[in-house]
């Protein structure tokens, strides 16, 4: 009985890793992305890594785990990084 439980746990862990650590029947992003409020819908925001402007996550440009508000800020950050190195 214990062996069956261990095998089940190993198979479940492999399936979980194969699915990328997400369960397909639970859509977490939709539930976290927008929040109902008395004034309407509030969307999740991120701060631009270069100019500190807040933008919605739908509009954000993600590069190397950082968010940017525009291609202009992304390019400026790349140039600044090159100067540092």
KEKE-3310 file (N, C-alpha, C; in steps of 0.2 Angstrom, whole numbers, plus 5000, padded with zeros to 4 digits):
npx = (5004:5009:5020:5012:5007:5018:5023:5012:5014:5026:5023:5013:5021:5030:5021:5016:5027:5029:5019:5023:5022:5009:4992:4981:4967:4964:4964:4974:4979:4968:4960:4968:4972:4962:4952:4937:4929:4921:4921:4923:4933:4948:4964:4979:4995:5012:5028:5039:5055:5065:5060:5051:5037:5020:5012:4999:4999:4996:5000:5014:5031:5041:5058:5071:5067:5063:5051:5046:5039:5039:5046:5056:5061:5066:5076:5084:5088:5095:5106:5112:5115:5126:5135:5139:5145)
npy = (4994:5006:5007:5009:5022:5030:5028:5034:5047:5051:5050:5060:5071:5072:5074:5086:5094:5093:5100:5112:5117:5122:5120:5115:5117:5127:5144:5155:5168:5176:5177:5185:5195:5205:5215:5217:5233:5246:5257:5252:5241:5235:5234:5224:5231:5236:5242:5252:5247:5256:5270:5271:5273:5268:5254:5244:5227:5220:5229:5230:5228:5214:5210:5200:5197:5209:5224:5235:5251:5255:5252:5261:5264:5252:5251:5261:5257:5245:5251:5258:5248:5242:5252:5251:5239)
npz = (5000:5004:4995:4983:4986:4986:4973:4966:4971:4965:4951:4950:4954:4943:4932:4936:4935:4921:4916:4918:4931:4933:4935:4923:4923:4931:4930:4935:4931:4926:4937:4945:4938:4935:4945:4953:4958:4966:4958:4946:4935:4941:4934:4935:4938:4932:4936:4926:4922:4919:4918:4928:4926:4929:4921:4913:4915:4903:4893:4895:4891:4892:4896:4899:4912:4917:4917:4904:4899:4885:4869:4867:4881:4884:4874:4878:4891:4887:4881:4892:4900:4892:4893:4906:4907)
capx = (5000:5014:5023:5008:5006:5025:5023:5007:5016:5031:5020:5010:5026:5032:5015:5016:5033:5028:5014:5026:5020:5003:4986:4977:4960:4964:4966:4975:4980:4962:4957:4973:4973:4957:4949:4931:4929:4915:4922:4925:4938:4955:4969:4986:5000:5019:5032:5044:5062:5069:5057:5047:5030:5016:5008:4995:5003:4995:5004:5021:5036:5045:5064:5076:5063:5061:5046:5047:5033:5039:5053:5061:5064:5070:5083:5089:5091:5101:5112:5114:5119:5132:5140:5141:5149)
capy = (5000:5012:5008:5012:5029:5033:5028:5039:5054:5052:5051:5066:5076:5072:5077:5093:5098:5093:5105:5119:5120:5125:5116:5118:5118:5133:5150:5160:5175:5179:5179:5189:5201:5211:5215:5222:5238:5250:5262:5248:5235:5237:5229:5224:5236:5235:5248:5252:5247:5262:5277:5271:5274:5262:5252:5238:5221:5219:5234:5229:5224:5210:5208:5198:5197:5216:5226:5242:5254:5256:5250:5267:5263:5246:5252:5265:5252:5241:5256:5260:5242:5241:5257:5249:5233)
capz = (5000:5005:4988:4978:4987:4984:4965:4964:4972:4960:4945:4951:4953:4936:4928:4938:4932:4914:4915:4920:4938:4933:4934:4917:4924:4936:4927:4940:4928:4925:4943:4948:4933:4936:4952:4953:4963:4966:4952:4939:4935:4942:4931:4938:4935:4934:4935:4921:4926:4917:4919:4934:4925:4930:4915:4914:4913:4896:4889:4897:4887:4897:4893:4904:4918:4919:4913:4902:4896:4878:4866:4869:4887:4883:4871:4883:4896:4884:4880:4898:4902:4888:4895:4913:4906)
cpx = (5004:5018:5019:5007:5013:5025:5018:5010:5022:5028:5016:5015:5029:5027:5015:5021:5032:5024:5017:5024:5014:4998:4982:4970:4959:4967:4968:4976:4973:4959:4962:4973:4969:4953:4942:4931:4923:4915:4923:4930:4945:4960:4976:4991:5007:5023:5038:5051:5066:5066:5052:5039:5026:5012:5004:5000:5002:4999:5012:5025:5041:5052:5069:5073:5062:5056:5048:5040:5033:5046:5058:5065:5068:5076:5087:5092:5096:5107:5116:5118:5125:5137:5143:5146:5155)
cpy = (5006:5013:5011:5020:5033:5034:5034:5046:5056:5054:5058:5072:5077:5075:5085:5097:5098:5098:5112:5122:5123:5119:5119:5120:5124:5139:5155:5167:5179:5182:5184:5196:5207:5210:5220:5227:5242:5255:5258:5242:5238:5232:5230:5228:5234:5241:5247:5252:5253:5269:5277:5273:5267:5261:5246:5232:5219:5223:5233:5225:5221:5208:5206:5199:5204:5219:5233:5244:5254:5253:5255:5266:5257:5247:5256:5261:5248:5245:5257:5254:5241:5246:5255:5243:5235)
cpz = (5000:4998:4983:4979:4985:4976:4963:4965:4967:4953:4945:4951:4947:4932:4930:4935:4924:4912:4917:4927:4938:4932:4928:4918:4929:4932:4932:4937:4928:4932:4947:4944:4934:4942:4951:4959:4962:4960:4946:4940:4936:4939:4935:4934:4936:4933:4930:4924:4924:4919:4925:4933:4926:4923:4917:4912:4906:4891:4890:4892:4892:4893:4899:4911:4921:4914:4911:4899:4888:4876:4867:4875:4887:4880:4875:4888:4894:4883:4886:4901:4899:4891:4902:4912:4902)
residu = (UNK:UNK:UNK:UNK:UNK:UNK:UNK:UNK:UNK:UNK:UNK:UNK:UNK:UNK:UNK:UNK:UNK:UNK:UNK:UNK:UNK:UNK:UNK:UNK:UNK:UNK:UNK:UNK:UNK:UNK:UNK:UNK:UNK:UNK:UNK:UNK:UNK:UNK:UNK:UNK:UNK:UNK:UNK:UNK:UNK:UNK:UNK:UNK:UNK:UNK:UNK:UNK:UNK:UNK:UNK:UNK:UNK:UNK:UNK:UNK:UNK:UNK:UNK:UNK:UNK:UNK:UNK:UNK:UNK:UNK:UNK:UNK:UNK:UNK:UNK:UNK:UNK:UNK:UNK:UNK:UNK:UNK:UNK:UNK:UNK)
# end
